[in-house]
């Protein structure tokens, strides 16, 4: 559970970085920020969705 929270925080920071890169018209920042946002956001949300299935019953 802890790693999914860290992934979610990284994805949120990537959102702010991507918007900052968009304001400054920084193409490389947009690519890396957007990619980070997609990858870390996907893994965080997928982990949180499947978390109840992995808990002991």
C-alpha distances in whole Angstrom, upper triangle without the diagonal:
4,6,5,7,9,10,11,13,15,16,17,19,20,21,23,25,26,28,29,30,32,34,35,36,34,34,31,29,29,28,25,24,24,23,20,19,19,17,14,14,15,12,9,11,12,8,8,11,11,8,11,12,10,10,14,17
4,5,5,6,9,10,11,13,14,16,17,19,20,22,23,24,26,27,29,30,32,33,34,32,32,30,27,27,27,24,22,23,22,19,18,19,17,14,14,16,13,10,13,14,10,10,14,14,11,14,16,14,14,17,20
4,5,5,6,9,10,10,12,14,15,16,18,20,21,22,25,26,26,28,30,31,32,30,29,27,25,25,24,21,20,20,19,15,15,16,14,11,12,13,10,8,11,12,9,10,14,14,12,15,17,14,15,18,22
4,5,5,6,9,10,10,12,14,15,16,19,20,21,23,24,25,27,29,30,31,29,28,26,24,23,23,20,18,18,17,14,14,14,12,9,9,10,7,5,8,9,6,7,10,11,10,13,15,13,15,18,21
4,5,5,6,9,10,11,12,14,15,17,18,20,22,23,24,26,28,29,30,28,28,26,23,23,23,21,18,19,18,15,14,15,14,10,10,12,10,7,10,12,9,9,12,14,12,15,17,16,17,20,23
4,5,5,6,9,10,11,12,14,16,16,18,20,21,22,24,26,27,28,26,26,24,21,21,21,18,16,17,17,13,13,14,13,9,10,13,11,8,12,13,11,12,15,16,15,18,20,19,19,23,26
4,5,5,6,9,10,10,12,15,15,16,19,20,21,22,24,25,26,24,24,21,19,19,18,16,14,14,13,10,9,11,9,5,7,9,7,5,9,11,10,11,14,15,14,18,19,18,19,23,26
4,5,5,6,9,10,11,13,14,15,17,19,20,21,23,25,25,24,24,22,19,19,19,16,14,14,14,11,9,11,10,7,6,9,8,5,8,11,10,10,13,15,14,17,19,19,20,24,26
4,5,5,6,9,10,11,12,14,16,17,18,20,22,23,24,22,23,21,18,18,19,16,13,14,15,11,10,13,13,9,9,12,12,9,12,15,14,13,16,18,17,21,23,22,23,26,29
4,5,5,6,9,10,10,12,14,15,16,18,20,21,22,20,20,18,15,15,15,13,10,12,12,8,8,11,10,7,8,11,11,9,12,15,14,15,18,19,19,22,24,23,24,28,31
4,5,5,6,9,10,10,13,14,15,16,19,20,20,19,19,17,14,14,14,12,9,9,10,7,5,8,8,5,5,9,10,8,10,13,14,14,16,18,18,22,23,23,24,28,31
4,5,5,7,9,10,11,13,14,16,17,19,20,19,19,18,15,14,15,14,10,11,12,10,7,10,12,9,8,12,13,11,12,15,16,15,18,20,20,23,25,25,26,30,32
4,5,5,6,9,10,11,12,14,16,17,18,17,17,16,13,13,14,12,9,11,12,9,8,12,13,10,11,14,15,13,15,18,18,18,21,23,23,26,28,27,28,32,35
4,5,5,6,9,10,10,12,14,15,16,14,14,13,10,10,11,9,5,7,9,6,5,9,10,9,9,13,14,13,15,18,18,19,21,23,23,27,28,28,29,33,35
4,5,5,6,9,10,11,12,14,15,14,15,14,11,10,12,11,7,7,10,9,6,9,12,11,10,13,15,14,15,18,19,19,21,23,24,27,29,29,30,34,36
4,5,5,6,9,10,11,12,14,13,15,15,11,11,13,12,9,10,13,11,10,13,15,14,13,17,18,17,18,21,22,22,24,27,27,30,32,31,33,36,39
4,5,5,6,9,10,11,12,10,12,11,8,8,11,9,6,9,11,10,9,13,15,14,14,17,19,18,20,22,23,23,25,28,28,31,33,33,34,38,40
4,5,5,6,9,10,10,9,10,10,7,5,8,8,5,6,9,9,8,11,14,14,13,16,18,18,19,22,23,23,25,28,28,31,33,33,35,38,41
4,5,5,6,9,10,10,11,13,9,8,11,12,9,9,13,13,11,14,17,17,16,19,21,20,21,24,25,25,27,29,30,33,35,35,36,40,42
4,5,5,6,8,9,11,12,9,9,12,12,10,11,15,14,13,16,19,18,18,21,23,22,23,26,28,27,29,32,32,35,37,37,38,42,44
4,5,5,6,5,7,8,5,5,9,10,8,10,13,13,13,16,18,18,18,21,23,23,24,27,28,28,30,33,33,36,38,38,39,43,45
4,5,5,6,8,10,8,6,10,12,10,10,14,15,14,16,19,19,19,21,24,24,24,27,29,29,30,33,34,37,38,39,40,44,46
4,6,8,10,13,11,10,14,15,13,14,17,18,17,19,22,22,22,24,27,26,27,30,31,31,33,36,36,39,41,41,43,46,48
4,5,9,11,9,10,13,14,13,15,18,18,18,21,23,23,23,26,28,28,29,32,33,33,35,37,38,41,43,43,44,48,50
4,6,9,9,8,11,13,13,13,16,18,18,20,22,23,23,25,28,28,29,31,33,33,35,37,38,41,43,43,44,48,50
4,6,5,6,9,10,10,12,14,15,16,18,20,21,22,24,26,26,27,30,31,32,33,36,37,40,41,41,43,46,49
4,5,5,6,9,10,10,12,14,15,16,18,20,21,22,24,25,26,28,30,31,32,34,36,39,40,40,42,46,48
4,5,5,6,8,10,11,12,14,15,16,18,19,21,23,24,25,27,28,30,31,33,34,38,38,38,40,44,46
4,5,5,6,8,10,10,12,14,15,16,17,19,21,22,23,25,26,27,29,31,32,35,36,36,38,42,44
4,6,5,6,8,10,10,12,14,15,16,18,20,20,22,23,25,26,27,30,31,34,35,35,37,41,43
4,6,5,6,8,10,11,12,14,15,16,18,20,21,22,24,26,27,28,30,33,34,34,36,40,42
4,5,5,6,8,10,10,12,13,15,17,18,19,21,22,24,25,27,28,32,32,32,34,37,40
4,5,5,6,9,10,10,11,14,15,16,17,20,21,22,24,26,26,30,31,30,32,36,39
4,5,5,6,9,10,10,12,14,15,16,18,20,21,22,24,25,29,29,29,32,35,38
4,5,5,6,8,10,11,12,14,15,16,18,20,21,23,24,27,28,28,30,34,36
4,5,5,6,8,10,11,12,14,15,16,18,20,21,22,26,26,26,28,31,34
4,6,6,6,8,10,10,12,14,15,16,18,20,21,24,25,25,27,31,33
4,6,5,6,9,10,10,12,14,15,16,18,20,23,24,24,26,30,32
4,5,5,6,9,10,11,12,14,15,17,18,22,22,22,24,28,30
4,5,5,6,9,10,11,12,14,16,16,20,21,20,22,26,28
4,6,5,6,8,10,11,12,14,15,18,20,20,22,25,28
4,6,5,6,8,10,11,12,14,17,18,18,20,24,26
4,6,5,6,9,10,11,12,15,16,15,18,21,24
4,6,5,6,9,10,10,14,15,15,17,20,23
4,5,5,6,9,10,13,14,15,16,20,22
4,6,5,6,8,11,12,12,15,18,20
4,5,5,6,10,10,10,12,16,18
4,6,5,8,10,10,12,15,17
4,6,7,9,10,12,16,17
4,6,6,7,9,13,14
4,5,5,7,10,12
4,5,5,9,10
4,6,8,9
4,7,9
4,6
4
